[in-house]
Amino acid sequence: MAVLAQNERPAEDGVASGGQRGTVVLRGVAKRFGTTTAVDHIDLTIPGGSYVVLLGPSGCGKTTLLRMIGGHEMADAGDILLDGVRLNDVPAAQRDISTVFQHYALFPHKTVAENVEFGLKMRGLPPAEREQRVSEALEFMDLANLRDRLPKQLSGGQQQRVALARALVTQPTVLLLDEPLGDLDRLLQLRMRVELRTLQRRLRISFIHVTHNQEEALAIADQIVVMEDGQIKQVGSPQEVYRRPTNLFTASFMGDNNILAGRVLSVNGDAVEVACDGLRLRANGVPHALTVDQPVHASIRAATVRVRPEATAATDLPPNCVAARATFIEYLGDIVKLHCQTASGLPLIAKLPESDTSWQHIREDETDLVLYWDDADVQLLTA
Amino acid sequence: MSSYSLPEAAPVPAVGRRRLTANLSWALLLSLPLLWLLVFLFVPVLVVLVVSFFQPTLSGFEQSFTLDNYRLLLTSGPFFSTLANTVLSALITTVVTFLAGFWVAYYLALVVPNLRSRFALFIIALAPFFTSFLIRAIAWIPMMGREGVLNSALLSLGIISAPLDFLLFSNFAVRVAMAQLYMLFMISPIFFSLSTIDPAVLEAARDMGARWWNILWEILLPLARPGIVIGAVFVFVLSMGDFATVRLIGGGASTSVGLSIQNFVTFMQFPQAAAAASILVLVTVLGVVLLLRWGSIGEDL
């Protein structure tokens, strides 16, 4: 365990010293491949000792950005700084940064111990010290009994732990993880993401993790960086990104949001009314200035939509209420997803907890329902 | 254990029957190559071995047992030096084809970026094999002769003042020609071994501070080892048995056991030819066994 002890200091230290090692700052970083812009002048600060997830669909530039931080790709423009030192011209091997590659990229002909030892060997450490640190890293990652196995003799989860041990044995201040859970089956994914988070807390170094899986990002991150087309769309804590998407892309990419296009009807302080296809919405706490008749999108999380069986004439409903019928009831175990259609033909999704048994009395295409939600759950998006 | 009933497993006799048919189809599949080997390899080798113990006569042999053929060969200085020269040529050819072919294979497998141009270049590398062996061997003569392309070029450049004689009709010439002729047998298996390497593995190695020689020594050579061993076996066996190159390019200045055998056959000395052939096979097999053991290839395949 002592191998990583240099990083494993009590939480108070990090706070007291104000700002930990492993702070990555990107300033105007750009990368083009031929005519396509992979990363488009990105500015981002990753605080030392934090768990940051770069989230986006494939081709959004998240992996290219990670590779530039790791030194596997050269930035065309901009500065990459680690703890204030410009890294652009520093070779990958000399950066204080390690990478857990996608599909792990373990050396297939080397044993677990030899894989972990490789980086130390390349640094010219004497054999005795290498052996010491390898043993400690294997112990730390709970791999000691597998040290003489070859990668092909290991399960996916074990291979991942080897990749982690191999990356951590050189005591980096930043660990880059490229789709680290992508090769694992779902149950193992759920377990490993807790382990990754725990590991990061223990080591108190920065983890930068790339994924296209929103749920994984929400579960694991201190900060989520949502990316699309080489640009950052939103940076925030999981709660901020999930509850308060600031743009259409984030709202739709995070999933489970009902997104409606409409126009502003009235603005009264921070309470705004919006008309969307025969449906009246009211939002409060709108952070940005809106003008009447401005086109906006409204995002309403499916889990905030509530349902009551009630036959009603559509016209006498207050804002944030709509008459609808369920077209399809999707039973997902812990939750039940009602796919609904309003009288004017808008599709809306409501997610109810399975324990809320009211859904059991709803018949598809038959039961008249009223869907309703709180003003605070309506997010208005102008971008 | 749960009390749920699962579909019954297939009854045992059915399984037994299935195994029997599986075994039968295996036997059928194996019997064809075995038959092939029997008719075209084991029987001829056995015939050669038997004939090598027959008494030679002026016009062939008579069927009486003797060890004279072996005794005469193994106590003959010229035959021993021929055998030694054959083994040396084969070893040099193997080493040279490896040293040169590895980089060609490396370039094709790991430097050429896309699969399409990779295989296009591989086919181009194979191109010499679209022409006959004899033509390729003969083509060396105008290249390397006293008044050949190479000598003329060196003379006109003023690098040499008299033609180099060792370029043709020498051991050197034979080894150069064999290296060129058999290069592809080294490149191909190494190319296929290196093609299976995930480029991310090399990137990971570089990320951990490996320089090119570390990558060569720690990653590429170990992972290419099966291909290297197979290529070395190909080239070694082919060079050991070669007589055409030795005759054409060596022109009497070089010898090989294969050439001696051919000479014995020309003079109808079949038992001597058979004995020389048996010794050649024995030495070749010994070399292959050593190569395979050195490469400990069984572990990887």
Interface residues (C-beta under 8 A of the other chain):
Chain A: G70 G71 H72 A92 A93 Q94 S98 T99 F101 Q102 H103 A105 L106 F107 P108 H109 F118 G119 M122 R123 R166 T170
Chain B: D198 A200 V201 E203 A204 A205 R206 D207 M208 G209 A210 R211 N214 E218 I219 P222 L223
